[in-house]
Amino acid sequence: MIEKQTINGKDVWLKVDPYHVERSNPNIIPTEYFTAAYYYEEPSENASDGEPVKDTDGEPILFESPVAALAQAWKRIKGDKQ
């Protein structure tokens, strides 16, 4: 899912992708998370070169819902000075 928003007066595209987690026990949930990335130019539907929302260790953050992923990406961009 790609959503266009205007943040800090600039057009930004936010992309949320599902992220499946393989568990040794399939009864442990959730097994699906979501990642978020942002783009300052319109990406293609299959684009993978955006700036992912990462934690302090540089790893992509896994979100429990697409809404949480979009909200965190929006917060990151709002503070970004690009």
Buried (B, 14 or more C-beta within 10 A) or exposed (E): EBEEBEBEEEEBBBBBBEBEEEEEEEEEEEEEBBBBBBBBEEBEEEBEEBBBBBEEEEEBBBBEEBEBBBBBBBEBBEEBEE
